[in-house]
């Protein structure tokens, strides 16, 4: 523990020195490095998906740099310090785990989740669905909001009723298209996506991971089309849709997807069951 503390202290001193002696670091603000924080977070996720421990170690370090840098900037502005950040999350973890640090008794992880949401409401939240960042990818945000509503009983009871809602939204989208009302079409398309996300919960699928898997699958197949067309001595823009479709179908039937894609899809299905 002492070695870890010394490493952290050394790192904080380095970041503070960079703020003092490096022109670029000195110019940065919370806003100017905001996009980099998002980028580093995605790189951490990618390292996890690839099960690459060495990369994960490096990317977590990059993410830690941003956390410390934001705290140092805040300290310079007399807003808060890194100690305040650590104290805040420490208090939150103790407060939200009364079954560990208190006398509350829970039967399973589902009850832990329900207690978590109830405790959030005592912390100043005005609504159960508050606290889901607007910057979060839309599919994930829809999923989290639906999960939060579900924890207080606002949910469908049967899977078939959820699918009926999907079919209803599909019909409403078709009606909007026939009416040629662009604003209404966009609204109904959004409702359809939202209902599909809802259905994903009932079949144990994380919609964000599922879509990522489909994107990777499409890219893999399109790479194959390009490679096959090149092998035939042709250019990608000079062949017919029919020929490209035949190559696509052949690749689809082969089902020779990269192992990393299969791993991502498997992990996605497992992860949905462990999220809080």
N, C-alpha and C positions, 0 to 999 in steps of 0.2 A: 504493500500500500504506500509506503514511504517513497519507493522508487517512482510509483505512478504520480504521486503528489509533486515530486521534484520535476518530472517530465512536464506536467501541466503548468507548473510555475515558470519553467524555462520557456515553454511555448507562448504563454501570455506575454512574457517580457519581450520575446521576438516580435510578436504582433504589435505591441506598443512601440517598439523601436522603429518598425516599418512605418507606422503612422507618423513618427517624428522625422525620420531621415530619408524615406523614399518619397519622391514627388508624386508618383502615381498613387500609392497607398494613402498619402496624406489628402489627396483630392476626393477620395471616395466618400459616398454618403449611403444611408440606408437604401435610398432609391436607386442610386447608380449601380449598385451591385445586386439589386433585386433579381434580375434575370439570371445572373450567374448562380444564385442560390438555388433557383429552380432547376437549372442545368445540372448542377452538382447532385441534387436529389435524384434526378432521373438516372445519372450515372451510377449512383449507389444501387438503385433498383435493377439496373442492367447487370451489374456485377452479381447481385443476388440471383437473378434469373439464370445467369450463366454458371452459377455455382463456382465462381472463381474467387477463392479466399484471398489470394494476393491482391487482386484488383479491388476487392471489397475493403481490404485494409487501407489501401491508398485512397479510395473514394470517400471512405468515412473520415479520413484525415482531412481531405479537401472540404468536406461538409463541416467538420469541426472548426476549420479555419474561418468559415463564414459565421458560425455561431459566435466565436470569440471576437471576430472583427466587428460584428454588429454590437456586441456588448461593450467593446472598447469605445466605439463611436458614441454609444449612448452615455457611457461614463464621462466622456469629454463634454457632452452636452448637459451633464448633471441630471440625466433622466433616470438611469439605473445602472447597476454594475453587474458583472458576471456573477458575483455572490448573490445578488438579488434574484437573478435568473435561476440559479441552482436552488436557492432557498424556496423559491416559488414552486418549482416542480416537485421538490421534496415534500412540501406541505400538501400539495395536491394529491400526490400518490398515497400519502398516509390517510388523508381525508376520504379519498375515494375507494380505499380498501379497508373498510371497518371490519371485514371478516378476517383480515390478517393482523391489523394493528389495534383492533377493538374487540368488542364482545359479540358483534353480529354473527349469526350463523347462516350459512348458505348451503343449499343442497348440490348445486351444480353451476357450470359456467353461465347458463342462461339467467339464473338468478343474479349472478354477479353483474351481468349486463344491465338487467333491470334496475338494480341498485345504483349502478353507475349513472344512468340517466336521471334517476330520482335525485341523486346528490347534486348533479349538474343544475337542476331546477332550483335548488336551495342556494346556489352560488350567484344568483342574479339573472339567470336566463329567463326571458319572458315567454319563450315557447320551447316545446320539446324539439322542434326542428331547427332551432338556432344552433350556431356553432359549426355548421358545415361551410367551409370556405367557398366563396363565389369563384375563386380562381381555380378550384379543383376541376379536373376534366368532367364534362357534363354527365357522362354515363355513370361515373363513380359518385358524383354528387347526387344524382337521381337515386342511386342505390342506397346511399347513406341516409338520405331523407326518408325514403320508404322504410328502411330498417328502424329508424327512430320512431316513426309513426306507428309501426307494427308493435313496438315494445310497450305501447300504452293501449293496445287493443284495436287500433284503427287499421284493419287489414282484412283481406279476404280469408274465408275459412276453407274454401275448396279450390284446388288447382284449376278444375274445369271452368269455374266462374271467372278466373283470371284470364283464361284463354278466350272466353266469350267476349270479355272486354277488349282484348286484342282485335278480335274479328269486328267488333263494333267500331273501333277506331279506324280499321282498314276501310270499312264502308264509308265512314265520314270523310276520310281522305279522298276516296273515289268521288264522292258527291262534290267535294270542294274543287276537285280537278275539272269536273264537268261544268261547274259554275264559272270556271276560269278566274277565280278570285285568288290572286297570288298571296295576299296576306293571310287569307283563310287556309290556303294550302299549306303554308309554312306552319301555322298554328296546329293544324290537324296532323301534320307530319311529326311535329314535336310530341303531340299527345300519343301517337302511335309508338314512337320510340320509348316514351315514358311507360306505356303499358307493357312493352316488351321487356323493359328492365324489371318491371314488377313480376312478370312471368319468370324471369331468370332466377329470381329468389326462390320460387317454388320448385324449380328443377335443379337447384344447387349449383348454379353457374354464375360466376362473376362476369357481367357484361363487358367490362373494360378488358379483362384478360381474354375473353372469347373473341372480341373484335381484334385485339392485338394478334391473336393466333391466326385469324382469317387474313389479316393484312400481310403477315409473314408468309402465309401460304400462297397468297396471290403473288407476292414478290418472287418467291421461289419458282413458281410456275412461269412467270413472265421472263425471269432469267433464262429458264429452259427454252422458251420460245426464241429469245434472242440468240442463244447459243446454237439452236438447231437451224435457224435461218442462216446464220453465219456459216455453219457447216455445209449447208447446201449452196454456198457461194452467192447468196442474195443479201439484200439490204432490208432492214426491219420496216422501213417506210415504203418499200416497193413490192410487198407481197399482199395478197388479198386477205380479207378478214376470214374467208373460208379456210385458207391454208393455215393461218394462225390458230383458228378455232380447232382444226384437226390436231395440231401439235398440242394445244391446250388439253384436249380430251384424252390424248394418249398419255400425257403426263399425269392427268387426274387419275386415270385407270391404274397407272403404275404404283401410285401411292408411295412413292419414294421420297418422303419428306425428311428434312434434316433431323437428326436426333435432338438437336437443341430445341426445335419447334415442338416436337412431341413432349420434351421435358417441360417446356413453358406451359403447355396446355394442361399437363398433369398437375404441375404445381399450382396453376390457377384454380383448378377444381378443389385441391386440398386446402388452399389458402382461404377460400370463402368460408370454410367451416371454422376457421380459427380467428377471424377478425372480430374486434370489439369496437 
